[in-house]
Amino acid sequence: MVCDDGASGFTLTEPAPAKINLALHVVGQRADGYHLLDMLVTFAAFGDRVSIAPAGADRLTLSGRFAAQLDDTPGADNLVLRARDRLRAALTERGIAAPPVHLHLEKNLPVASGIGGGSADAAATLRGLLRHWNAGIDRDLLDAIALGLGADVPMCLASRPLVARGIGEDIELRADLPTFAMVLVNPLVGVPTPEIFRRLPDKHNPRLKVPKAGTAGPCWLAALQAMRNDLEAPATALCPEIETVRQALAATAPVLVRMSGSGATCFGLYHSLEAANEAAQALGAAHPGWFVIASAAFEGEDGHGAP
């Protein structure tokens, strides 16, 4: 059911921060069809939230701007429910209790928008349920559960600046990546991810080159400018609104503008949250039909991020 009571009355709430692909290089394709990627990823403080409470029977409720786009009926193919069920199965096999829960998803991020909303929700569910059930689990098993839910879920489980390679499972945390204020803009037009990959002119592009560990901020900025998102051109061909968004962001004097993931969300990076807020206000006023939000980088809290 869709409700509007937010996270009130729940015993814990786990953030599901938006995943931002600062760069995405398509560097190959496996025999099974999966594309090999090199990605530089950070997370926005803005995102969805997953709240948890004990219950007599399993239950899922929804709220938030984009809740109506999700199916919360029993048996629905929802990543939050799949994460609950797979973690419960793993715990039950090991004799660890995993009783019924009421899960509440506050859906603030656009669906299928290139910023990992569903994957972030699944990762938040895994983290939150481990806390709620006071359960320990082997890290390799948790990573396998996450990857089985989707290639982006291991990254979202970490929710820290990172480099990911392969299909997303080979992760290197990069605490030296500077934090940026950002503006996220989505024209609320869907783009079909499989078609974007199909239209790639080359699936064996140059690898991502990242600065050495401990590199200072100015060098990171120069490196970011040299990176790219290989999905941006085919996505823009399918969805010309992406170029309109890019131009609108570029007019607000950001440090960098790029599309995230397979789109259609684009981001602008700024030197301060004040500058990002000013840009978001101007963009929102000029384009009231768009999703526009200013955000600091997600820096985590005690108990959040990778368990």
C-alpha positions, 0 to 999 in steps of 0.5 A, spaced: 500 500 500 502 507 498 501 511 504 504 518 507 506 516 514 514 516 512 518 513 517 514 514 523 513 508 528 519 504 526 525 501 530 530 503 525 531 507 518 537 505 513 539 510 508 539 508 501 543 514 497 543 515 490 549 512 486 552 517 482 557 514 476 562 519 475 565 515 470 563 509 466 567 506 461 565 500 457 571 496 456 569 489 454 563 484 453 563 477 456 561 471 453 554 471 457 552 478 454 554 481 460 558 488 459 565 489 462 565 496 466 570 500 469 566 505 474 568 511 478 562 511 483 560 516 489 554 517 493 549 523 494 546 524 501 539 524 498 536 518 496 531 513 498 530 510 505 528 503 508 525 503 515 523 497 519 519 494 524 517 488 527 511 485 525 506 479 526 506 478 518 511 480 513 508 487 510 511 492 505 508 499 505 511 505 500 511 513 501 515 518 497 514 522 490 515 516 486 512 511 490 506 510 485 511 507 480 512 501 484 508 495 485 508 493 493 503 487 492 504 480 495 509 476 490 511 483 486 518 483 483 520 488 488 528 488 490 526 490 497 522 484 498 527 480 494 533 482 498 529 480 505 527 473 502 534 472 500 537 474 506 532 470 510 533 464 507 541 464 508 540 466 515 535 460 516 539 455 513 544 457 518 539 457 524 539 464 525 532 467 526 529 472 521 522 473 524 517 477 520 518 485 519 514 491 516 518 494 511 517 501 509 520 504 503 520 512 502 521 512 494 524 519 493 528 517 487 526 516 480 525 509 478 530 507 472 533 513 472 541 511 472 542 513 479 541 506 482 535 507 486 532 500 486 539 497 488 540 502 493 534 500 496 536 492 496 542 494 499 539 498 505 534 492 506 540 488 507 544 492 512 537 494 515 535 487 516 542 485 519 541 490 524 534 489 526 535 481 526 542 482 530 545 477 525 552 476 523 553 473 516 560 471 512 562 477 508 563 473 502 556 470 503 553 477 503 557 479 497 554 473 493 547 475 496 548 482 493 551 480 487 545 475 486 540 481 486 543 485 481 550 488 479 549 495 482 547 492 489 555 490 491 556 498 490 550 500 494 552 495 499 558 499 500 555 506 499 562 509 499 566 512 494 569 507 490 572 504 483 568 498 480 570 493 475 568 487 471 560 487 472 560 491 478 563 486 483 570 488 483 570 493 488 576 498 490 574 503 496 577 510 494 577 514 501 581 519 497 576 521 492 574 528 494 567 530 496 563 534 492 556 538 492 552 536 486 545 537 483 541 531 480 537 532 474 532 528 471 527 530 465 522 524 468 523 521 461 525 513 461 530 510 457 531 503 455 538 500 458 538 494 454 537 498 447 542 503 450 548 498 450 545 495 443 547 501 440 554 502 443 558 503 437 564 500 440 564 495 446 572 495 447 573 502 449 580 505 453 580 503 461 578 508 466 585 511 469 584 513 476 589 517 480 594 514 485 591 513 492 592 519 496 592 524 490 590 531 492 583 534 490 585 538 484 589 532 481 582 528 481 578 534 478 583 534 472 582 526 472 575 527 472 575 531 466 578 526 462 574 520 464 567 519 460 560 515 460 560 511 454 553 510 455 551 518 454 552 518 446 547 512 445 542 514 451 542 521 448 540 519 441 534 515 444 532 521 449 534 528 446 532 531 453 538 528 456 542 534 452 537 539 454 538 537 461 546 537 460 546 544 457 541 547 462 546 544 468 552 547 464 549 554 464 549 554 472 557 554 472 558 547 475 565 544 475 563 538 471 557 535 468 555 528 466 550 523 465 550 518 470 549 510 469 544 509 463 541 515 464 537 519 464 539 523 470 545 528 469 549 531 475 553 537 476 558 538 481 560 544 485 565 547 489 560 548 495 553 546 497 551 553 497 552 554 489 549 547 488 543 549 492 542 556 487 543 552 481 538 547 483 533 553 485 534 556 478 533 549 474 527 547 478 524 554 477 525 554 469 523 546 469 518 545 474 516 538 470 523 535 472 526 532 478 531 537 480 535 536 487 541 539 490 545 534 495 551 534 499 556 527 498 553 521 502 559 521 508 555 515 512 553 515 519 555 510 524 552 503 523 551 505 515 555 503 509 558 496 508 557 492 515 
